[in-house]
C-alpha cells in the first residue's frame, strides 16, 4: 500500500513538471504574455528617451518606437524600424508669413512631400532614425538644407531598458513557476 501512495505522488509531480515545460502550449502562452509585458515597459522607457531628445515633437514621432514578440522563439525586440501600415494625421506646418506678405514657397508640394508632412506618430520611425544617426550636410538645387547632428539616444536607452526588462522577466518567470507548482 505504501508504494501505491508514493507512485501517485510521483505521477502528480511528473504532471506538474510537464505543465511547467515550454513544450506545454499553455505555459508558452503565459511566458509570451510576460515577455510582452516587460517589452511594453521597455518600449515606454525608450519612447520617453526619444521624446526627451527632441526640443519639440508636434507630430509625436516618439510613438514610433515599436516592440515585437517573436512566435517561433521565446523573445522579442524593441526597435525604431517602420511599423506596418501608415497612419496619417491632420498636422499642417505653421505658416511664417503674415497675411499679404510676399515670399514663401511658390511651388506646390508633391504628393510624396504632402504624405510625409501628414504622417502621424506611429508612422514616423524614419524621423527617429534620422535623429538618432544624424545626417551629413544636405543640399538641393535650391540651396543648403543643413545637417542633423546625431543624438544617439537609442543605443544607450534601449540597452538599459532591455537589461531592466530581462531582470524583470526573470522575476516574473520565477513567480509564475512558484504559482504553478502550488
C-alpha positions in Angstrom: 0.0 0.0 0.0 2.8 2.4 0.8 4.3 2.0 -2.6 1.0 3.0 -4.3 0.9 6.3 -2.4 4.5 7.1 -3.5 3.7 6.3 -7.1 0.6 8.5 -7.0 2.7 11.4 -5.7 5.3 10.7 -8.3 2.7 10.8 -11.1 1.3 14.2 -9.8 4.8 15.6 -9.5 5.6 14.5 -13.1 2.4 16.1 -14.3 3.3 19.3 -12.6 6.7 19.3 -14.2 5.3 18.6 -17.6 2.9 21.6 -17.1 5.9 23.8 -16.4 7.8 22.8 -19.6 7.8 25.1 -22.5 6.5 22.3 -24.7 3.2 22.9 -23.0 1.2 25.4 -25.1 -0.5 27.0 -22.1 2.8 27.7 -20.4 4.3 29.0 -23.6 1.4 31.5 -23.9 1.9 32.6 -20.3 5.6 33.2 -20.8 4.9 35.1 -24.1 2.5 37.3 -22.2 5.2 38.0 -19.6 7.6 38.9 -22.4 5.0 41.2 -24.0 4.5 42.9 -20.6 8.2 43.6 -20.0 8.8 44.7 -23.6 6.0 47.2 -23.4 7.6 48.7 -20.3 11.0 48.8 -22.1 9.2 50.5 -25.1 7.8 53.2 -22.8 11.3 53.8 -21.4 12.9 54.1 -24.9 10.0 56.3 -26.1 10.5 58.6 -23.2 14.2 58.9 -24.0 13.3 59.7 -27.7 10.8 62.3 -26.6 13.4 63.9 -24.3 16.0 64.1 -27.1 13.8 66.4 -29.2 13.0 70.0 -28.4 9.6 69.8 -29.9 7.6 66.9 -31.4 4.3 68.2 -32.7 3.6 65.0 -34.7 4.6 62.6 -31.8 7.4 60.7 -33.5 8.3 59.2 -30.1 5.3 56.8 -30.6 7.2 55.1 -33.5 9.3 53.0 -31.1 7.9 49.5 -31.6 8.0 46.2 -29.9 7.8 42.7 -31.4 7.2 39.4 -29.5 8.5 36.5 -31.5 6.4 33.4 -32.1 8.9 30.7 -33.1 11.5 31.6 -30.4 10.7 32.9 -26.9 11.9 36.5 -27.0 11.2 39.9 -28.6 12.7 43.2 -29.6 12.3 47.0 -29.2 13.2 48.9 -32.3 12.8 52.1 -34.3 12.0 50.3 -37.6 8.9 51.0 -39.6 5.6 49.6 -38.4 3.2 48.0 -40.7 0.6 50.4 -42.2 0.8 54.1 -42.4 -1.2 56.5 -40.2 -2.0 60.0 -41.4 -2.8 62.9 -39.1 -4.1 66.4 -39.8 -0.9 68.2 -39.0 -0.2 71.3 -41.1 3.2 73.1 -40.7 2.8 76.6 -39.4 3.0 79.4 -42.0 5.6 82.0 -41.1 4.3 84.8 -43.3 1.8 87.5 -42.3 -1.3 87.8 -44.4 -0.4 89.8 -47.5 3.3 89.4 -47.0 5.3 88.4 -50.1 7.6 85.4 -50.0 7.4 81.8 -49.2 7.5 78.8 -51.3 5.5 79.3 -54.5 6.0 75.7 -55.7 3.2 73.3 -55.0 4.0 70.3 -52.8 4.5 66.9 -54.4 2.2 64.1 -53.2 5.2 62.4 -51.5 6.1 65.5 -49.6 2.4 66.0 -48.6 2.2 62.4 -47.4 5.4 62.8 -45.3 4.1 66.0 -43.7 0.9 64.3 -42.7 2.5 61.1 -41.2 1.3 60.6 -37.7 3.2 59.3 -34.6 3.4 55.6 -35.3 4.5 56.1 -38.9 7.4 58.5 -38.2 10.0 55.9 -37.4 12.2 57.3 -40.2 12.3 60.6 -38.3 13.6 58.8 -35.2 16.3 57.0 -37.3 17.4 60.4 -38.8 17.5 62.0 -35.3 19.4 59.0 -33.8 22.0 58.7 -36.6 22.1 62.3 -37.8 22.8 63.3 -41.4 25.6 64.9 -43.4 25.2 68.3 -45.0 22.2 68.2 -47.2 21.9 70.4 -50.3 19.4 70.6 -53.2 19.5 72.7 -56.3 17.6 75.4 -54.3 20.3 75.6 -51.6 21.7 74.2 -48.3 19.2 72.3 -46.1 21.6 71.9 -43.2 22.5 68.8 -41.3 21.1 66.9 -38.3 23.5 66.2 -35.5 23.3 62.6 -34.2 21.6 62.3 -30.8 22.4 58.6 -30.3 19.5 58.2 -27.8 18.5 54.7 -29.0 21.6 52.6 -28.2 22.0 53.7 -24.6 18.3 53.9 -23.7 17.4 50.6 -25.4 20.3 48.7 -23.8 19.4 50.0 -20.3 15.7 49.2 -20.9 16.3 45.7 -22.2 18.6 44.9 -19.2 15.9 46.1 -16.9 13.3 44.1 -18.8 15.5 40.9 -18.6 15.8 41.3 -14.9 12.0 41.8 -14.5 11.3 38.9 -16.8 13.4 36.6 -14.7 11.5 37.6 -11.6 8.1 37.2 -13.3 9.0 33.7 -14.6 10.2 32.6 -11.2 6.9 33.9 -9.7 5.0 32.1 -12.4 6.8 28.8 -11.7 6.1 29.2 -8.0 2.4 29.8 -8.6 2.1 26.9 -11.0 3.8 24.4 -8.5 1.4 25.3 -5.7 
